[in-house]
Amino acid sequence: MPAASRVVVDVGDVPVVLQTTDAPLAALLERRFRRFLKPSATPAFQFDITVVPASSHNGDADIEVHAENGRWRLQRGDFSASWDPDARHGWIRQTRSPYAVDSVLRIVHTLLLSKERGFLLHASSAVRNGRAFLFAGPSGSGKTTIVRSAPADVVVLTDEISYVRATPDGYVAFGTPFAGEWAEVGEPLAAPVGGLFRLAWAADNSREPLDPATTVRTLMRNILFFANDPSLTKRLLDTACDFAAAVPAFRLAFAPDERVWDLIQ
């Protein structure tokens, strides 16, 4: 029997062991999560991964996430998975692709964060002068463009999925490997959140404050959550309200060049 490979992926200070006897998949995972590997970390939980033929799944199936007897069941066209939070263990049966594991990690982190006053947000984010800034908006609003146009002193956390969690000192944003059209993983850094910006294209750059109610609506439209669980959904709404009261938010109209960063501070 082939030896098992362990790939430890740390996102948001939550190290996860991905264990598989499929060496090609292990190599794919190490390449996919290369900046977020932490082999010496004490794992928060582990997934055992088995590679199965594509014919084992319905390739057109949408994501399903539901709780069953204390375990979470996760399924999509390219994977099926089970995770027991109390036992800190789960399994994944998937095709040989890093994107199935990527999706499982996103789902699991949404479940974890929903109980920890945090969320995954469909937003790019970056750090400047020690503070993180989040850029949300619908597809095509410029989330990738604004980090691509950032000056040299800006460190990109992600162009696609931002990881935000409350701490005793306020909300903190973490870098993620969840890349979008920029096709580049973020940096494994963390910084206190200095502001949220709702993006819109314009001929020139301007910003105006968002009221808390608009901020909450912006967050709830962009928070990733896949489970049909009313209690966790309520927790996310409570977190969004708390975030809106604690973090300044703005509508940012911008032209695609570096000058917009003069307004991001």
C-alpha positions as CSV (number, residue, x, y, z in Angstrom):
1,M,0.0,0.0,0.0
2,P,1.4,3.4,-0.9
3,A,2.6,5.7,1.9
4,A,0.3,8.5,2.9
5,S,1.3,12.1,2.2
6,R,0.4,14.8,4.7
7,V,-0.2,18.3,3.4
8,V,-0.9,20.9,6.2
9,V,-2.7,24.0,4.9
10,D,-3.0,26.9,7.4
11,V,-5.6,29.5,6.6
12,G,-6.7,32.0,9.3
13,D,-4.5,30.3,11.9
14,V,-6.5,27.0,11.4
15,P,-4.1,24.3,10.2
16,V,-5.8,21.5,8.4
17,V,-4.1,18.1,7.5
18,L,-5.0,16.8,4.0
19,Q,-3.8,13.2,4.0
20,T,-3.8,11.0,0.9
21,T,-2.0,8.0,-0.6
22,D,-2.4,9.5,-4.1
23,A,1.0,11.1,-4.7
24,P,0.0,13.1,-7.8
25,L,-2.9,14.7,-5.8
26,A,-0.5,15.5,-2.9
27,A,1.8,17.3,-5.4
28,L,-1.1,19.2,-6.8
29,L,-2.2,20.3,-3.3
30,E,1.3,21.4,-2.4
31,R,1.5,23.5,-5.5
32,R,-2.0,24.9,-5.1
33,F,-1.6,25.9,-1.4
34,R,2.2,26.6,-1.6
35,R,2.2,29.8,0.4
36,F,0.0,28.4,3.1
37,L,1.8,25.2,3.9
38,K,2.8,24.7,7.6
39,P,4.0,21.1,8.0
40,S,5.0,21.6,11.7
41,A,1.7,23.1,12.9
42,T,-0.5,21.3,15.3
43,P,-3.6,20.5,13.2
44,A,-7.1,21.7,14.1
45,F,-8.5,18.7,12.2
46,Q,-7.7,16.3,9.4
47,F,-9.3,15.1,6.2
48,D,-8.4,11.7,4.6
49,I,-8.7,12.0,0.8
50,T,-9.4,9.2,-1.6
51,V,-9.2,9.8,-5.3
52,V,-12.1,8.3,-7.2
53,P,-13.0,8.2,-11.0
54,A,-15.1,11.1,-12.3
55,S,-17.9,8.6,-13.1
56,S,-18.3,8.2,-9.3
57,H,-20.1,11.6,-9.1
58,N,-22.7,13.5,-11.0
59,G,-20.6,16.2,-12.6
60,D,-23.5,18.6,-12.9
61,A,-24.6,18.4,-9.2
62,D,-24.7,21.7,-7.2
63,I,-23.2,22.1,-3.8
64,E,-25.1,20.5,-0.9
65,V,-24.2,21.1,2.7
66,H,-26.3,19.8,5.6
67,A,-25.8,18.4,9.2
68,E,-26.6,14.8,9.9
69,N,-26.2,13.2,13.4
70,G,-23.5,15.7,14.4
71,R,-21.6,15.4,11.1
72,W,-21.6,17.8,8.2
73,R,-22.2,16.2,4.8
74,L,-20.7,18.1,1.8
75,Q,-21.3,17.2,-1.8
76,R,-20.8,18.6,-5.3
77,G,-20.3,17.2,-8.8
78,D,-16.6,16.5,-8.2
79,F,-16.6,15.4,-4.5
80,S,-18.4,14.1,-1.6
81,A,-17.2,14.7,2.0
82,S,-18.1,14.2,5.6
83,W,-16.7,16.2,8.6
84,D,-17.2,15.6,12.3
85,P,-16.2,18.9,14.1
86,D,-16.1,17.2,17.5
87,A,-13.9,14.4,16.4
88,R,-11.8,16.9,14.4
89,H,-11.8,14.4,11.5
90,G,-13.4,14.0,8.0
91,W,-13.0,12.3,4.7
92,I,-13.2,13.4,1.1
93,R,-13.8,11.3,-2.0
94,Q,-13.0,13.3,-5.1
95,T,-11.5,13.4,-8.5
96,R,-7.8,14.2,-8.8
97,S,-8.1,18.0,-8.7
98,P,-7.0,20.6,-6.2
99,Y,-10.3,22.5,-6.7
100,A,-12.4,19.9,-4.9
101,V,-10.3,20.3,-1.8
102,D,-10.3,24.1,-2.3
103,S,-14.1,24.0,-2.2
104,V,-14.2,21.7,0.9
105,L,-11.9,24.1,2.8
106,R,-14.0,27.1,1.9
107,I,-17.2,25.4,3.1
108,V,-15.6,24.2,6.3
109,H,-14.1,27.6,7.1
110,T,-17.6,29.2,6.6
111,L,-19.0,26.8,9.2
112,L,-16.2,27.5,11.6
113,L,-16.3,31.2,11.2
114,S,-20.1,31.4,11.6
115,K,-19.6,30.4,15.2
116,E,-16.6,32.7,15.8
117,R,-17.9,36.1,14.8
118,G,-16.3,35.8,11.4
119,F,-17.0,35.1,7.7
120,L,-15.6,34.5,4.3
121,L,-16.5,37.5,2.1
122,H,-16.6,37.6,-1.7
123,A,-14.1,40.5,-1.7
124,S,-10.5,41.3,-2.4
125,S,-8.4,42.6,0.4
126,A,-5.0,44.1,0.9
127,V,-2.7,45.5,3.6
128,R,-1.3,49.0,3.7
129,N,0.5,50.7,6.6
130,G,-0.4,47.8,8.9
131,R,-4.2,47.8,8.2
132,A,-6.3,45.6,6.0
133,F,-8.9,47.0,3.5
134,L,-11.7,45.0,2.0
135,F,-13.2,45.6,-1.5
136,A,-16.6,44.1,-2.1
137,G,-19.0,44.3,-5.0
138,P,-20.7,42.2,-7.7
139,S,-18.8,40.4,-10.4
140,G,-17.2,42.9,-12.7
141,S,-17.1,45.7,-10.1
142,G,-13.3,45.8,-10.0
143,K,-12.2,43.6,-7.0
144,T,-9.3,42.2,-9.0
145,T,-8.5,45.5,-10.8
146,I,-8.1,47.4,-7.6
147,V,-5.5,45.0,-6.1
148,R,-3.7,44.7,-9.5
149,S,-3.4,48.5,-9.6
150,A,-2.1,48.8,-6.0
151,P,1.3,50.6,-5.4
152,A,4.4,48.7,-4.3
153,D,3.8,49.2,-0.6
154,V,0.5,47.2,-0.6
155,V,0.4,43.5,0.2
156,V,-2.4,41.6,-1.4
157,L,-4.3,39.1,0.9
158,T,-6.6,37.9,-1.8
159,D,-8.4,39.0,-5.0
160,E,-11.4,36.7,-4.4
161,I,-12.3,35.5,-1.0
162,S,-11.4,37.5,2.2
163,Y,-11.2,35.8,5.6
164,V,-12.4,38.0,8.5
165,R,-12.6,37.1,12.1
166,A,-13.3,39.0,15.3
167,T,-10.6,39.2,18.0
168,P,-10.5,40.9,21.4
169,D,-8.9,43.8,19.6
170,G,-11.3,44.1,16.7
171,Y,-11.8,42.5,13.3
172,V,-8.8,41.0,11.6
173,A,-8.4,40.0,7.9
174,F,-6.2,37.0,6.9
175,G,-4.6,36.2,3.6
176,T,-6.1,33.2,1.7
177,P,-5.1,30.9,-1.1
178,F,-8.6,31.2,-2.6
179,A,-7.7,33.0,-5.9
180,G,-10.0,34.5,-8.5
181,E,-9.2,35.7,-12.0
182,W,-5.9,37.1,-10.9
183,A,-4.9,33.5,-10.5
184,E,-2.5,34.2,-7.8
185,V,-2.8,33.2,-4.1
186,G,-2.6,35.9,-1.5
187,E,0.1,36.3,1.2
188,P,-0.2,34.4,4.5
189,L,-0.4,37.6,6.6
190,A,-3.0,39.1,9.0
191,A,-3.9,42.7,9.9
192,P,-6.6,44.6,11.6
193,V,-9.4,45.7,9.3
194,G,-9.3,49.4,8.6
195,G,-12.2,49.7,6.3
196,L,-14.7,48.1,3.9
197,F,-15.2,49.6,0.4
198,R,-18.1,48.9,-1.9
199,L,-16.8,49.3,-5.4
200,A,-18.2,51.0,-8.4
201,W,-16.6,52.1,-11.7
202,A,-16.3,55.8,-12.5
203,A,-14.4,58.3,-14.6
204,D,-12.7,59.6,-11.5
205,N,-12.1,58.6,-7.9
206,S,-14.4,59.5,-5.0
207,R,-15.6,58.0,-1.8
208,E,-18.6,58.5,0.5
209,P,-19.5,56.9,3.8
210,L,-22.0,54.0,3.9
211,D,-24.5,54.0,6.7
212,P,-24.6,50.9,8.9
213,A,-27.8,49.5,7.3
214,T,-26.2,49.7,3.8
215,T,-23.0,48.2,5.2
216,V,-24.9,45.2,6.6
217,R,-26.8,44.7,3.3
218,T,-23.5,44.8,1.4
219,L,-21.9,42.2,3.7
220,M,-24.9,39.9,3.6
221,R,-25.0,39.9,-0.2
222,N,-21.3,39.0,-0.3
223,I,-20.8,36.6,2.7
224,L,-20.2,33.0,1.5
225,F,-22.4,30.5,3.3
226,F,-23.5,27.2,1.9
227,A,-25.5,25.5,4.7
228,N,-29.2,25.7,5.1
229,D,-29.0,26.3,8.9
230,P,-31.2,29.1,10.3
231,S,-29.2,29.4,13.6
232,L,-25.9,29.8,11.9
233,T,-27.5,32.3,9.4
234,K,-28.7,34.4,12.3
235,R,-25.2,34.4,13.8
236,L,-23.8,35.7,10.5
237,L,-26.4,38.5,10.5
238,D,-25.5,39.4,14.1
239,T,-21.8,39.4,13.1
240,A,-22.5,41.6,10.1
241,C,-24.3,44.1,12.3
242,D,-21.5,44.1,14.8
243,F,-18.9,44.6,12.0
244,A,-20.9,47.5,10.5
245,A,-20.9,49.2,13.9
246,A,-17.2,48.7,14.4
247,V,-15.5,49.2,11.0
248,P,-15.9,52.3,8.7
249,A,-17.4,51.5,5.3
250,F,-17.5,53.6,2.1
251,R,-18.8,53.6,-1.4
252,L,-15.7,53.8,-3.6
253,A,-16.1,55.0,-7.1
254,F,-12.8,54.6,-9.0
255,A,-10.9,54.7,-12.3
256,P,-8.6,51.7,-12.8
257,D,-5.2,53.3,-11.9
258,E,-3.0,53.7,-8.8
259,R,-4.4,57.1,-7.9
260,V,-7.4,55.5,-6.2
261,W,-5.2,54.3,-3.4
262,D,-4.9,57.9,-2.2
263,L,-8.5,57.5,-0.9
264,I,-7.8,54.1,0.7
265,Q,-6.6,55.0,4.2
